[in-house]
Amino acid sequence: MIYHVLHTTRYDYDEPVTASYAKLHQLPGDVDGQRCLERSIITEPSSTHQRLHDDFHGNTTAVLEVLEPHTTLMVHSTSIVDTSARSVKFPASALAPWDTYTAAKLNDSELAAAEFAMDSPAITRGPRFASYAAPDFGPGVSLAAGVLALNHRIHSEFTFDAEATEVDTTLLESFERRRGVCQDFTHVMIACLRSIGLAACYVSGYLETIPPPGQERLTGADRTHAWVGVYCGGNTWVGVDPTNDQLAGPRYITTARGRDYGDVPPMKGVIFTNAETSTLTVSVDVAPTDR
């Protein structure tokens, strides 16, 4: 599978902006079995400076500045990504009992993974989350079986509701409401896994959407998506998606991995302006391509 991804972010301001500085996590890297064949960022107005670098977690990150005064800022991120080698199953090692993979049993070469078993700004471990995960992680249950069972239960017991939460809704609020969006479901599942000692990361990216039978695919109607990365030992991570109750296979495209959403928002930055209001419009298109 090879995909062309176009992510367009537009800000409209009620007064001129004299300078914009932004950091983007919108460019897929060579991770999770995928390969990025091409990538580019174009801004309107044109950026004065633009640089790519790897952040602390190894994500391909773009930083840019726009110094031309503007009332509208548009950022177009384009990528060509080959996802053919993304995993569609757990590795054989994940068939071992789940407690083999707790942070306390990781060796010195796996310290980077151990970080994802700790608390983070948006995800705090606790007995409520450990209790919720407990029915799926009994004695002798394999890591793969436990993760898939928890993934299925969150999908079944939580309701997708775009009006129920905001980007700053807390983990505990979304857990109690049993409602939310992919960000909320991902945070809840990570909290459950970390609360029983497992390492899990927040994965941001894209998912190819398929229109209902008989309907045409709408350009720009896709969305950014989030799912969970579970550490399976040997520096191997497997993606699971509680929103859709499936593994993150070839239809998924990873842009960044972090401790929680706060590490990897698609775009954040600082502006200098007297504007009091702004309007954000986001368009995402994930389409198969022959390129």
Secondary structure in CASP SS format (residue, H / E / C, confidence):
PFRMAT SS
TARGET T0000
AUTHOR 0000-0000-0000
METHOD secondary structure of the structure
MODEL  1
M C 1.00
I E 1.00
Y E 1.00
H E 1.00
V E 1.00
L E 1.00
H E 1.00
T E 1.00
T E 1.00
R E 1.00
Y E 1.00
D E 1.00
Y E 1.00
D E 1.00
E E 1.00
P E 1.00
V E 1.00
T E 1.00
A E 1.00
S E 1.00
Y E 1.00
A E 1.00
K E 1.00
L E 1.00
H C 1.00
Q C 1.00
L C 1.00
P C 1.00
G C 1.00
D C 1.00
V C 1.00
D C 1.00
G C 1.00
Q C 1.00
R E 1.00
C E 1.00
L E 1.00
E E 1.00
R E 1.00
S E 1.00
I E 1.00
I E 1.00
T E 1.00
E E 1.00
P C 1.00
S C 1.00
S C 1.00
T C 1.00
H E 1.00
Q E 1.00
R E 1.00
L E 1.00
H E 1.00
D E 1.00
D C 1.00
F C 1.00
H C 1.00
G C 1.00
N C 1.00
T E 1.00
T E 1.00
A E 1.00
V E 1.00
L E 1.00
E E 1.00
V E 1.00
L C 1.00
E C 1.00
P C 1.00
H E 1.00
T E 1.00
T E 1.00
L E 1.00
M E 1.00
V E 1.00
H E 1.00
S E 1.00
T E 1.00
S E 1.00
I E 1.00
V E 1.00
D E 1.00
T C 1.00
S C 1.00
A C 1.00
R C 1.00
S C 1.00
V C 1.00
K C 1.00
F C 1.00
P C 1.00
A H 1.00
S H 1.00
A H 1.00
L H 1.00
A C 1.00
P E 1.00
W H 1.00
D H 1.00
T H 1.00
Y H 1.00
T C 1.00
A H 1.00
A H 1.00
K H 1.00
L C 1.00
N C 1.00
D H 1.00
S H 1.00
E H 1.00
L H 1.00
A H 1.00
A H 1.00
A H 1.00
E H 1.00
F H 1.00
A H 1.00
M C 1.00
D C 1.00
S E 1.00
P C 1.00
A C 1.00
I E 1.00
T C 1.00
R C 1.00
G C 1.00
P H 1.00
R H 1.00
F H 1.00
A H 1.00
S H 1.00
Y H 1.00
A H 1.00
A H 1.00
P H 1.00
D H 1.00
F C 1.00
G C 1.00
P C 1.00
G C 1.00
V C 1.00
S E 1.00
L H 1.00
A H 1.00
A H 1.00
G H 1.00
V H 1.00
L H 1.00
A H 1.00
L H 1.00
N H 1.00
H H 1.00
R H 1.00
I H 1.00
H H 1.00
S H 1.00
E H 1.00
F C 1.00
T E 1.00
F E 1.00
D C 1.00
A C 1.00
E C 1.00
A C 1.00
T C 1.00
E C 1.00
V C 1.00
D C 1.00
T C 1.00
T C 1.00
L H 1.00
L H 1.00
E H 1.00
S H 1.00
F H 1.00
E H 1.00
R H 1.00
R C 1.00
R E 1.00
G E 1.00
V C 1.00
C H 1.00
Q H 1.00
D H 1.00
F H 1.00
T H 1.00
H H 1.00
V H 1.00
M H 1.00
I H 1.00
A H 1.00
C H 1.00
L H 1.00
R H 1.00
S H 1.00
I C 1.00
G C 1.00
L C 1.00
A C 1.00
A E 1.00
C E 1.00
Y E 1.00
V E 1.00
S E 1.00
G E 1.00
Y E 1.00
L E 1.00
E C 1.00
T C 1.00
I C 1.00
P C 1.00
P C 1.00
P C 1.00
G C 1.00
Q C 1.00
E C 1.00
R C 1.00
L C 1.00
T C 1.00
G C 1.00
A E 1.00
D E 1.00
R C 1.00
T E 1.00
H E 1.00
A E 1.00
W E 1.00
V E 1.00
G E 1.00
V E 1.00
Y E 1.00
C C 1.00
G C 1.00
G C 1.00
N C 1.00
T C 1.00
W E 1.00
V E 1.00
G E 1.00
V E 1.00
D E 1.00
P C 1.00
T C 1.00
N C 1.00
D C 1.00
Q E 1.00
L E 1.00
A C 1.00
G C 1.00
P C 1.00
R C 1.00
Y E 1.00
I E 1.00
T E 1.00
T E 1.00
A E 1.00
R E 1.00
G E 1.00
R C 1.00
D C 1.00
Y H 1.00
G H 1.00
D H 1.00
V C 1.00
P C 1.00
P C 1.00
M E 1.00
K E 1.00
G E 1.00
V E 1.00
I E 1.00
F E 1.00
T E 1.00
N C 1.00
A C 1.00
E C 1.00
T C 1.00
S E 1.00
T E 1.00
L E 1.00
T E 1.00
V E 1.00
S E 1.00
V E 1.00
D E 1.00
V E 1.00
A E 1.00
P E 1.00
T C 1.00
D C 1.00
R C 1.00
END
